Structure formats: C-alpha cells, structure tokens
Amino acid sequence: MDITLTALGWDTDRAAHLSRIHTDHRPGRVARVDRGVCTVLTSDGPVRASCGGALLAAAVGDATRLPGAGDWVLLGTWPDARVTVEAVLPRRTALIRRTAGKDASGQLLAANLDTAAVVEPVHPEPNAARIERLLSLVHESGARPLVVLTKTDLTADPAAVARQLAALAPGVPVLPVSAETGTGLDPLRAEVAPGRTLGLLGPSGAGKSSLVNALVGAVVMPTQSIRRVDGKGRHTTTWRALVPLPGGGAVLDTPGVRAVGLLDGESGLDRAFGDIADLATGCRYGDCGHEAEPGCAVQAALASGDLSTRRWQSWRRLHRELTHETRRHTTRPTRPRHPR
C-alpha cells in the first residue's frame, strides 16, 4: 500500500509552518514508539528514529513533550545514516492521561486525532462510569468525541443498548458496530476520510483491534477472544499504533486501559456532563459545589428525579479528582532552608 503524507493528514497549514521555520529536516508522522525508538511514516517509506539530544533535553520533567503515536515530527539524517527526531510539530489535539503514583504526571496516549472513539463492548454490560471518564478525557483533548458500541451481534436489541449509552453522552454520536458481521461499519468508515485520523480508546477485549482489521480489510492487528469466566478481555495490543487505511486516513489503536486518571480539564468535564453543566447555570451561587448549598439547581434536579444519583456521583468523583490535581500542581512544596 502506497502511503502519502497528505493521506495521513499533512496539509497546507502544516506545510506553511514548515516553511516558516526554514529547516532542511523532513517531515513524517509517528506510527508507534518502542522504548524510545519511533517508527515514522515518511514520503520515502517508514523509518526508525531515536530522539535527538535537544528534544530529550527539552522533555526533562515533562514526558508529554516527547514524540508519541500520531505526532508530526521533523527528522534529521546524520552522515552515518542514523535518523533522529529533531522536533515535534505543534499538536492540534492531544489525548493525555494522568499516570498512577504519588508523583503522577502526564502520559501522551495519542496526538492529532480528528475523532476519538470511546469503544465499549455490549458484553459484558457497558460500564457507565468508564464511558463518562473517557469522554471527559476526549472532550479535553480537542478531538471530536464518538462512542462506538461493539460486538452488537451478541445482543438481540443493540439499538436499546445504544440508547442507554446516548444518555451518558449528551450530544455525542453513538455507533452500534459488529466487526464480526460488518453491521455499522460504514458510518465508522465515514469518520476516517483521507487526511483524517480516528483514535480508538477503551478496555481490553472491547474489540478495538478487530475494528482496525475490519476498517483496513486485512488482519494487521492481533486479536484474542475474551475470557469465558468473566467476559473480560486479554491485552492484545501492548503499544499505540497508527495504521494507514487503503483509501486514505488512518486509525490509531491503543492498548486496553485499566485506569485513566484525569490530569486537567474542567472544560472537558463540563462538556462530558453537559446536562449537569446546564443545570449549574441555574444555581443561586456561581461557586456552588452542588452539595448542600441553598438554591442549588443540581440538588433540586436530584430531588425531583430529573438527574440520576449515579450520574451525579460519577460527576462528583471526577470533579473531586480534578480539584485535587489542580491543588497538587498549584501548591508545590518548597525545600526547607538549612543553616550553614
């Protein structure tokens, strides 16, 4: 399959940026990263490239500045034929999660996605809290959000399940799809026009790799069956991979996510919970925490049944998580001074 940079998303704006910085480095798009070594798609074919020293130095303390799957980069070639990534071009969208641990930081999941699909299987039962969390992440990234309900051949009424998911994702399209039968694949293909990139985000066993294979029309990603004992998936994809499609465009598959911490993004949370954000405009106080404040429109909706307790608790959990992260980043400990 011949690959052109234009089919992968290279456009006049990116070309203009390249001309403004007056460089001889050639552009390419990162398909995957293995232990710091990038596989980069270029007009001359794929190349392997490590990060240049200046790029490594600039990323000290912030690993999200290193190249990741989906990034557009500039490549330098050395006299000994070594190829290095010398710069990461500005990202239009960035899917970043918080890493686990005491010293949590950001981890780039994917860059320059036009659409990011939250992939959730019909079996086992869709996890509402996970969908809401991932949608918050997608909204904050700047990519267009989408929910893809997979393995719909395992249920008698996929439309009913899709309606349930639509209630969790105000304003976000929900596409029921079966990679096994091909049902629903055409609307998903429409999301990956030439020059556009679709990202897939979801748990192990959701069928992300099967979707990639169905969109490509060939087996390019390994797949495994789910565990019979609990219906949960096994990790098949262990790296993030950008896969070009025959008709142009690309799909970016990600490993199954067990935990996705929110690093930043009140605006993403507000868009994911647009129903609660709309209710909040009717609160008496602008800084209402929606707990026990007088005149709280959110609490009134809870009392009347217009807002479900589960939905509000999910919002509150994510809101508290973001508030904690904001405080942690704005209140950094200072070193104590010792007498000389």
Secondary structure, DSSP 8 states (H G I E B T S, - for coil): ----HHHHT--HHHHHHHHHTT---EEEEEEEEETTEEEEEETTEEEEEEE-HHHHHHTTT-GGGS--TT-EEEEEE-TTS-EEEEEE---S-EEEEE-SSTT--EEEEEES-SEEEEEEESSS---HHHHHHHHHHHHHHTSEEEEEEE-GGGSS-HHHHHHHHHHHSTT--EEE--TTT-TTHHHHHTT--TT-EEEEE--TTSSHHHHHHHHHTS--S------TTT--------S-EEEE-TTS-EEEE----S--B--S-HHHHHHHTHHHHHHHTTSSSTT--SSS-TT-HHHHHHHHTSS-HHHHHHHHHHHHHHHHHHHHHHS---------
